[in-house]
Amino acid sequence: MKQISLFTDGACSGNPGCGGWAAILRYKGHEKELCGAEKSTTNNRMELTAVIQGLAALNERCEVLVVTDSQYVVNGIEKGWAVSWKKNGWRKADKKPALNADLWDTLLNLIALHKVSFQWVHGHQGHPENERCDALAVEQYRKLQE
C-alpha cells in the first residue's frame, strides 16, 4: 500500500466569510498541491474540505498520514465524535445538531476507503508544509475578495 503524507489547512476572512483551503499530497518525494475557495463559509468547513479534497484525489487505497493544525478535525475523528454524531442522526450528546454534518459524512466515507491516521501540528509555528498550505488557502480566498 502506498504511504502518502497529506498536509492540509483552511483559512477564513471572517467566520463566516470568504474561505480557502489547501492540501499538499506527498508520495516518494513527489508533491501535488490542491486548493480552492468559497465565498461564504467557516474556518472549520475549510479545514474539513482540505482533508476531503486531499483524500478524494487519491486513485487507490493508500496509507495516509494527515498532518493538520485543526484540532476540530483531529478530535472529530480520533475521539470518535463524528462517528457518534452520525450514529445519533447527526446530533451531538446534548441533542443539538452537529455542525458540518455533510462534510463529516463525506470525510468518514473517504476515511473508510484508506488507512488514515492524523497528526496535529501547531499552526503558524513554522511547520513548512502547514505554512505553505496556509499561504495557498489565504491566496485562494483573497482572489474571491478582489
N, C-alpha and C positions, 0 to 999 in steps of 0.2 A: 504494500500500500504506500502510495506517495506521501511524504511528510511535507506539509505545507505550513508556512507561517503566514498568518493573516493579521495585519496591523490595521486598526480602524480608529476613526474619530468622527465625531459630529460637532457641529457648531451652529449657533443661532444668534442672530442680532435681534434682541428682544426675545421674550419667551412667553407667549408665542411671537413669532416674527419670521423673517426670511431665514432659512436654514440651509446648511450644506453638510455633506457627508463625504468621507473619503475612505478608501481601503487600499492597502498595498498587499498583494499576494506575492510570496517569495517561495521559489522552489529551485533548489540546487543553484543558487546564485542568480537566477533569473527573476526579474520583478515585473509586475504588471500593476499599474495604478488605475484605479477606478474612482470616479467622483461624480457628484450631482448635487442638485439643489431643489428646494421647494419654496414657494412664495410665503405660505402661511403654515408654520409647523412649530414644533418644540424641540429643544435640545435632546430630550430623551428619544423622540421619534427619529431624529437624525443619527443618534448613536446606534439604535436598533437597525436602521436602514443600512448603515455602513457594514454591519456584520452580515445582514441578509444579502446584500449585493455581492459581498466577497464570497460567501458560501455558494450563492446562486451561479457564480462564474465558473465553478468547478465542474468539469465534464465527467468525472468519475469519482467513485468512493475514495476518500482520502483521510489521512490522519491530519487533523488541523489544530494548530495552536493559535487561538485568537488572543491577540495582545491588544488590550483596550484600557483607556483611563476611565471607563464608565462603570462605577460600582453598581449602578442600576442594572446594566446588562449582566455583569458577572454574577451578582447576587440573585437576579431573577432566574438564572439558570442553575447556578451551583447550589443555591439554598433551596431549590425546588419551588420557588414562588410561582413561576409561570405554569408549571405542571399542575400545581394545586389550583391556581386560578382557572385553568382550563377545565379541570375535573369538576369544579364548582360552578360551571356555566359562566366563566369569566367574571366571577365575583371573588373579592378578597375575603379574608377571615371576618372582617367587620361588616360583611354583606354588601359593601359598596362596590360599584363596578370597577373592575381592573382597567386601568388606563392602557391604551395602545394594544388592546386585545388582538386586533387584526395583525399587527406586526409580530407580537409574541407568538401567535399561532403559526405564522409563516416561518418564524425562526425555529420553533420547535420541530416543524416538518423538515426543515433543511438539516437541522442537527441530527435527526433520525437517519439521514442518508450517509452521514460521515461519522468518524470517530473524533469528537471535538472536545478540546479542553480549553480552559480560559486562564489567562494571566493578566492580573490587574497591574497597571503602572501608574505612577503619579503623572498627571497631566501638567504640561508646561514646566517640566523639570529637566529638560534637556535630552529626553529619550529620542534619538534621531528619527525613528520611524513615526513615533507619535507626533513629533513636531512637524514632520512632513505632511502627515495626514491632516493635522490641524490647519496648516497653511493652505492645503488644497481645498479643504472644506470652507474655510473663510473666503478664499478666492471665488469659489462657486456661488456662495450666497451674495457676495458683493456684486457679481455680474447681474444678479436679479434686481439689485437696488439701483443700477445705473439708469 
